[in-house]
Amino acid sequence: MPKSAKPKAPKLKTNHRDHISPKRRKKKVQLLLQHVYQPHGTDDLLFIRKKDLHQWIWTTLAAVGVKKKRRVEITIRIVDEEESQHLNSTYRSKDKPTNVLSFPSELPDEILAILDNKPLGDLVICMPVVLREAIEQGKSSEEHFVHLVVHGVLHLLGYDHETSVDDAAEMEALEIQIMATLGFDDPYADR
């Protein structure tokens, strides 16, 4: 090689993240949305935008003191009654479909310490039950769906309404506050 020629810099392999827009890279909720429920008609339609899910999740996290700088992961799976009933029977010994099931992440602290994102866990939401309950409770399907996302995220964070009356009151108060922040009515007002 002649002395005057400069050596070429080696080509660097690029990380797949290098191709992600800065706006997308900054998202603090890594959300995997699995929509496996197939509606049977126009009455079964409820359009859920990831943008809205991000807002509902972060409003819930903020209400319990999770800082916006914390990156989290969550999976939301929207299912039919058959899958909901199977999961409810398998994991809760209740042989019927239910509106929302929460499966908190159970990774050990030493694994969590090395992860970029904290996995919160998985929510399984049964759309036919949500739609039916919304009608029965005189709510919009969106309002009821939002409430179940809030309710489910609180379960992923360790809140439980089935352990004691005090725990139930604490969780319901948080849900009412979060729903109000999101612009919705008290989800327990119909009792």
PASE-742483 format. One record per residue (C-alpha): x, y, z. Coordinates in steps of 0.2 Angstrom, whole numbers, plus 5000, padded with zeros to 4 digits. Layout:
residues N
XYZ ...
//
This chain:
residues 191
500050005000 500750174995 501250285010 500050425005 498550315005 497550315021 496950155027 495150135027 494250125043 493449955046 491549935044 490649925060 489249805062 487649905066 486549855080 484649835075 484349975088 485350095077 483950095064 482550135077 482050315077 482550405093 480750435097 480350255097 481950215106 481450325121 479850235124 479850185142 478550045140 478949905129 477249835125 476949675116 475049665111 474449495106 472649515099 472049335096 470249365098 469249365082 467649465083 466049385077 465249545071 465349735072 464549735089 466149645095 467349775089 468349885101 469849965093 471349985105 472850085100 474550055107 474750235110 473250235122 473850075131 475550165134 474550315142 473450205153 474950095159 476050245163 474650335172 474450185183 476350165186 476450355190 475050335203 476050215213 477650305212 478550225197 479750355190 479550395171 481450355169 481150165173 480950065158 479649925159 478949775149 477249715148 476249595137 474449615134 473549465126 471749495120 470849325120 469149235118 468149145131 468848975128 470649035131 470149135146 469248995154 470648875151 471948995159 470749035173 470448845177 472248805175 473048945186 471548995198 470548835198 468948935192 468148845178 467448995169 468049135158 468549295167 468849475162 470649495166 472049385172 473749445178 475349345178 476649455187 478449425181 479349315194 481149335189 482449335202 483249495208 484949455201 484249435184 483149595185 484749685190 485549655173 484049685162 483749855153 481849845155 480949775171 479749645165 478049675174 477249525167 475749475156 473949525156 472649415148 471049515144 469449415138 468649535125 466949445125 466749455144 467349635144 466049685131 464649585140 465149665157 465149845149 463349825144 462849745160 463649885170 463050025158 464750075153 465650105137 466649955131 468150075131 467950135148 467749955155 469249895145 470350045152 469749995170 470349815167 472049875161 472249985176 471649845187 472749715179 474349825180 474049855198 473949665201 475649655191 476349775204 475749665218 474149745223 472749615228 470949645232 470649465237 471849465252 470949575264 469649715265 470949845268 471949785253 470349795242 469949965248 471750025244 471649955227 469950015223 470450195229 471950185217 470850125203 469650265205 471050395206 471850335190 470250325181 469850505185 471550555180 471250475163 469550565162 468350415166 467050395180 467250295196 467250115190 466450055206 465050185206 463750055200 463849965217 
//
